[in-house]
Amino acid sequence: MSTARLSAKTSALQRLWMQKVQIRLDAVCGALADMKAIKLLGLSKTVLCTVTGLREVEVNASQGYRVLLMWSLFIGICRAAKH
């Protein structure tokens, strides 16, 4: 795979990962803003489970990006070693 194609695919995967990060952060910010109501209604555990689930989705979304980033670094090191 050429470096240009690898870079394009890496960018797409990074964008997907960042979207998942933003979704989780929006949920956390919303929960923090409504913390008093969440505690009064006894929803702390539900909110925790929701945010934890969003974090798992985020980590899973980052996997492809991290693998391609590792390959990009590997290719760069190999090219540098040849010179």
TAPEPE-V267534 format. One line per field, one symbol per residue. psi: psi as a letter, one per 20 degrees, with the letter a starting at -180 (. if undefined). burial: # if it has 9 or more other ideal C-beta (glycine too) atoms within 8 Angstrom, else .. Layout:
# TAPEPE-V267534
psi: ???
burial: ???
This chain:
# TAPEPE-V267534
psi: pqhghggghggghhggghghghgghgggggghhkgghgghikjghggghghgghggggghhiggghghgghgggggggghhh.
burial: .....##.##..##.##.###.##..##..#......##.......#..##..##.##..##.##..##.##..#........
